[in-house]
Amino acid sequence: MKNLGSKLTSATTILYVLASTTGCFSNSVSISEPADGAKISGPVKTCLATSGVTVEPAKRGVHDGKGHHHILVDVDVPGDLSKPIGKDANHVHMGDGSKCKTLNLAVGKHTIRALFAKGNHVPYDPALTAKISIEVLASTGITSPPQGASVSISEPADGAKISGPVKTCLATSGVTVEPAKRGVHDGKGHHHILVDVDVPGDLSKPIGKDANHVHMGDGSKCKTLNLAVGKHTIRALFAKGNHVPYDPALTAKISIEVLASTGITSPPQGAMVTSPVKVCLETSGVEVEPAKNGVNKGKGHHHILVDTDLPRDLSKPIGKDANHIHMGDGSTCKEIKLASGKHTVRALFAMGNHVPYDPTLTTEVTFNVK
């Protein structure tokens, strides 16, 4: 029995040591981009993920369950896991704590391995690793779309006047939408939305990425755009996995106008409530700021009008009394004491001088107080 107890203690100690070394038996790393088997043109964006361990910069030092990524290109995992990983063209360190790296690989087939290590670049043992195989294609620059292929903008409608964020949905015919990480495939690709800019003059280069060039490389078909009040042109542009458009361009265009608006989020229309009544307001296309900030285009503050009509003269400041409540502090909610019965509350947005916008930014709800 004594020997058995000794053996159990030894086994427990070994398991503890292993757990301390590896952190957790479920620890793993994976390569989220590109996909295994992908065929890709141009620089290869490689993204890694972890489960059960935390990514941190190497400068933080050595901590159990933490470390940083390394990418191994066309080489095996080191045979000796007790030594730091080398650093050269085939052993890429990501000691800054990053999770993605762009690799300039020669045309042809490649094996990419992820290898996770502690702050001293020594891998965990057993190794936390993952592997994919890809093929880098020669860039052909300009490629033609399939005959009869097209893209369209299904939402919003051309000429629409819209309040709030603009949900933009795109559709295709003759081509297939797929995530960019799948690589470059004839007749496939993903959407881009161009806001208030033209289609690029050079269709042999990747589409830029900024506020006016929105990439949908995840393979999605809809995107919500936060656009300023005013008129806008929205273009759809379809491109391959390397973000290079087809030529001739698969594109479509609409023109819309974004309108400013105000709304009452609480209480809802027709509600039965108790006093005091919390009234909450929201805006779209204009920014709420305190009145003390002065008069600024596209900005202002809320007013609540209780059981009274809108002012007839919109060139004058809104009055201030029991029926005209100013929210010049820039707040969006106000509690109001109201008598029992039916009441109508109006929201009215005005500039820092309390003069309403014209046309008015207003809405109303009617409710009952117990």
WOJO-V985735 format. One record per backbone hydrogen bond with DSSP energy under -1.0 kcal/mol. NH is the residue of the N-H (numbers start at 1). CO is the residue of the C=O. E is the energy in kcal/mol with one decimal. If there is no record, write none. Layout:
((NH,CO,E) (NH,CO,E))
//
This chain:
((5,1,-2.5) (6,2,-2.0) (7,3,-2.4) (8,4,-2.4) (9,5,-2.3) (10,6,-2.2) (11,7,-2.6) (12,8,-2.6) (13,9,-2.2) (14,10,-2.4) (15,11,-2.4) (16,12,-2.4) (17,13,-2.5) (18,14,-2.6) (19,15,-2.6) (20,16,-2.6) (21,17,-2.2) (22,18,-2.8) (23,19,-1.8) (24,22,-1.3) (27,24,-1.7) (28,51,-2.3) (30,49,-2.4) (32,47,-1.5) (33,47,-1.5) (35,181,-1.6) (37,133,-3.4) (38,35,-2.1) (40,135,-2.7) (44,103,-3.1) (46,101,-3.3) (47,33,-2.9) (48,99,-3.1) (49,30,-2.6) (51,28,-2.4) (54,65,-2.5) (56,67,-2.9) (58,95,-2.7) (60,57,-1.8) (61,58,-2.1) (66,63,-1.9) (67,54,-1.8) (68,117,-2.6) (71,92,-2.6) (72,113,-3.0) (73,90,-2.2) (74,111,-3.2) (85,121,-2.3) (88,91,-1.2) (92,71,-3.2) (94,69,-1.9) (97,94,-1.8) (101,46,-2.6) (103,44,-2.9) (108,136,-2.3) (110,134,-2.8) (112,132,-2.5) (113,72,-2.7) (114,130,-2.5) (115,70,-2.3) (116,128,-2.3) (117,68,-2.2) (118,122,-2.2) (121,118,-2.6) (124,116,-1.3) (130,114,-1.4) (132,112,-2.3) (134,110,-2.5) (135,38,-2.4) (136,108,-3.3) (137,40,-3.5) (142,140,-1.2) (149,146,-2.0) (150,173,-2.6) (152,171,-2.4) (154,169,-1.6) (155,169,-1.5) (159,255,-3.5) (160,157,-2.0) (162,257,-2.7) (166,225,-3.0) (168,223,-3.3) (169,155,-2.7) (170,221,-3.1) (171,152,-2.6) (173,150,-2.4) (176,187,-2.5) (178,189,-2.8) (180,217,-2.7) (182,179,-1.7) (183,180,-2.2) (184,39,-2.9) (188,185,-1.9) (189,176,-1.7) (190,239,-2.7) (193,214,-2.6) (194,235,-3.0) (195,212,-2.3) (196,233,-3.2) (207,243,-2.5) (210,213,-1.3) (214,193,-3.2) (216,191,-1.8) (219,216,-1.8) (223,168,-2.5) (225,166,-2.8) (230,258,-2.1) (232,256,-2.8) (234,254,-2.5) (235,194,-2.7) (236,252,-2.4) (237,192,-2.3) (238,250,-2.2) (239,190,-2.3) (240,244,-2.2) (243,240,-2.4) (246,238,-1.3) (247,143,-3.0) (252,236,-1.4) (254,234,-2.4) (256,232,-2.6) (257,160,-2.5) (258,230,-3.3) (259,162,-3.7) (261,284,-2.6) (263,282,-2.7) (265,280,-1.8) (266,280,-1.3) (270,366,-3.5) (271,268,-1.8) (273,368,-3.0) (277,336,-3.4) (279,334,-3.3) (280,266,-2.4) (281,332,-3.2) (282,263,-2.4) (284,261,-2.4) (287,298,-2.5) (289,300,-2.9) (291,328,-2.7) (293,290,-1.8) (294,291,-2.1) (299,296,-2.0) (300,287,-1.7) (301,350,-2.6) (304,325,-2.5) (305,346,-2.9) (306,323,-2.2) (307,344,-3.2) (316,313,-1.0) (318,354,-2.4) (321,324,-1.2) (325,304,-3.1) (327,302,-1.9) (330,327,-1.8) (334,279,-2.3) (336,277,-2.5) (341,369,-2.6) (343,367,-2.8) (345,365,-2.6) (346,305,-2.9) (347,363,-2.8) (348,303,-2.3) (349,361,-2.0) (350,301,-2.3) (351,355,-2.4) (354,351,-2.4) (357,349,-1.4) (363,347,-1.1) (365,345,-2.1) (367,343,-2.4) (368,271,-3.0) (369,341,-3.1) (370,273,-2.8))
//
